Amino acid sequence: MKQVNRLAEKIKSKEFIFTAEYLPTVDVDSAKIQSCASYFSNGIAAVNVADNHYGVVVSSLAAAVVLNQAGIETIYQLVTRDRNRIALQSDLLGAALLGINNVLCLSGYHQTLIGNPESTNVYDIDSIQLTALVKKMNQGQLLDGKKIDGGFSMLIGAAANPYLNPPEMNMMRLAKKIAAGAEFIQTQAVFDVSTFQKWLETAQKNKFTEKAAFLAGVLPFRNAAQAQELVEHHTDFVIPPAVIDRLNKAGDDAAQRKEGLKIAGEIMKQVKGLPGLKGIHILSGGNESIVPELLATVS
């Protein structure tokens, strides 16, 4: 059964769309999660709810349900790092039961990168296999062929890194995700627009943008220290030195935050008109209050 929801309808439309993210915290006060709903109420098609992104926090499923109850359509993020295929299928069934109908399939950062080096990872399947798993569940079956009752249906998303080398392998991995069932693609944060444009053009030539909606990730930095930390600890973020220089030269933290928003706004304006791009994914990095400010820069 094909999923019908607000995000799916916006993807089908000619409208340029925006998604954002919510990073759960180590907090069991649902009111704090609900208070973030106002940041996403205008101009945001759906909100990703991260799955233990930078360490142990409230589950993405629970936080997604709370935001849904506050009227925000959510994208349930699910990583294979922490679950085998039994738990993945069970959590997906639970998500559908609780009214979640969008999922982003991820492998997840290695546990050594999120402050839990003593943990055992699972990686029973990878993100591409998870995408295929959800597609099979959309067709009414679990992996073992058991029938799913009740009309399970999820809009399937996947992540992509425009800067992954070599480019040929990058496109091969993207092709596998789309073939597995990905209906929308959200990218890692874009800072080098020229390289991103070339990547998107290649995706177009391969007709990938006709098969899935592509959304460019944009991350507004709080300060230069945040940018430098990403450079040092997360190799999937490609940040030109000029970006960090601009942040450093801006002045104090307040000025650097303002400059970070300015840089992100400039990138959004540059990528918005690129052929083949359906939308922008705002990576707020846990600072959800900046979403309305950033949207105002491109309105």
MODAZI-V329627 format. One record per residue. N is the residue number from 1. PHI is phi in whole degrees, -180 to 180 (NA if undefined). Layout:
# MODAZI-V329627
N_PHI, N_PHI
This chain:
# MODAZI-V329627
1_NA, 2_-73, 3_-68, 4_-121, 5_-155, 6_-64, 7_-64, 8_-61, 9_-67, 10_-68, 11_-65, 12_-70, 13_-76, 14_-88, 15_-71, 16_-79, 17_-115, 18_-127, 19_-120, 20_-141, 21_-133, 22_-123, 23_-101, 24_-58, 25_-123, 26_-86, 27_-155, 28_-109, 29_-93, 30_-64, 31_-62, 32_-68, 33_-69, 34_-61, 35_-66, 36_-79, 37_-59, 38_-64, 39_-71, 40_-111, 41_-77, 42_-123, 43_90, 44_-107, 45_-73, 46_-163, 47_-124, 48_-68, 49_-115, 50_-69, 51_-109, 52_46, 53_-65, 54_-118, 55_142, 56_-72, 57_-143, 58_-56, 59_-60, 60_-62, 61_-65, 62_-63, 63_-66, 64_-64, 65_-64, 66_-62, 67_-67, 68_-59, 69_-65, 70_-88, 71_93, 72_-102, 73_-73, 74_-117, 75_-115, 76_-74, 77_-86, 78_-137, 79_-107, 80_-88, 81_-57, 82_-106, 83_-139, 84_-87, 85_-67, 86_-67, 87_-66, 88_-61, 89_-65, 90_-63, 91_-66, 92_-66, 93_-62, 94_-64, 95_-62, 96_-62, 97_-60, 98_-91, 99_94, 100_-86, 101_-135, 102_-134, 103_-140, 104_-110, 105_-91, 106_-135, 107_-84, 108_94, 109_-61, 110_-59, 111_-61, 112_-70, 113_-91, 114_-121, 115_78, 116_-131, 117_-64, 118_-81, 119_-75, 120_-96, 121_-80, 122_-109, 123_46, 124_-59, 125_-134, 126_-100, 127_-66, 128_-69, 129_-66, 130_-64, 131_-59, 132_-66, 133_-62, 134_-64, 135_-60, 136_-65, 137_-65, 138_-63, 139_-88, 140_97, 141_-136, 142_-80, 143_-60, 144_-85, 145_92, 146_-65, 147_-72, 148_-97, 149_-91, 150_103, 151_73, 152_-57, 153_-156, 154_-131, 155_-77, 156_-101, 157_-120, 158_-142, 159_-105, 160_-144, 161_-112, 162_-63, 163_-105, 164_-70, 165_-113, 166_-76, 167_-56, 168_-63, 169_-69, 170_-58, 171_-66, 172_-64, 173_-67, 174_-62, 175_-61, 176_-65, 177_-66, 178_-70, 179_-64, 180_-73, 181_133, 182_-64, 183_-105, 184_-144, 185_-124, 186_-108, 187_-95, 188_-63, 189_-59, 190_-98, 191_-124, 192_-92, 193_-66, 194_-60, 195_-66, 196_-61, 197_-62, 198_-64, 199_-63, 200_-66, 201_-62, 202_-66, 203_-61, 204_-64, 205_-59, 206_-86, 207_64, 208_-69, 209_-71, 210_-84, 211_-101, 212_-146, 213_-84, 214_-100, 215_-124, 216_-84, 217_-74, 218_-131, 219_-119, 220_-84, 221_-74, 222_-75, 223_-165, 224_-67, 225_-63, 226_-64, 227_-63, 228_-65, 229_-64, 230_-65, 231_-60, 232_-79, 233_-113, 234_-132, 235_-70, 236_-81, 237_-99, 238_-104, 239_-120, 240_-59, 241_-54, 242_-61, 243_-67, 244_-67, 245_-60, 246_-61, 247_-67, 248_-62, 249_-76, 250_-68, 251_123, 252_-75, 253_-60, 254_-63, 255_-70, 256_-68, 257_-62, 258_-63, 259_-67, 260_-61, 261_-65, 262_-63, 263_-62, 264_-62, 265_-63, 266_-63, 267_-65, 268_-60, 269_-66, 270_-71, 271_-88, 272_-57, 273_-92, 274_-70, 275_-58, 276_93, 277_-95, 278_-92, 279_-175, 280_-128, 281_-109, 282_-85, 283_-94, 284_-78, 285_62, 286_90, 287_-108, 288_-63, 289_-66, 290_-80, 291_-58, 292_-61, 293_-62, 294_-71, 295_-61, 296_-65, 297_-74, 298_-118, 299_-78
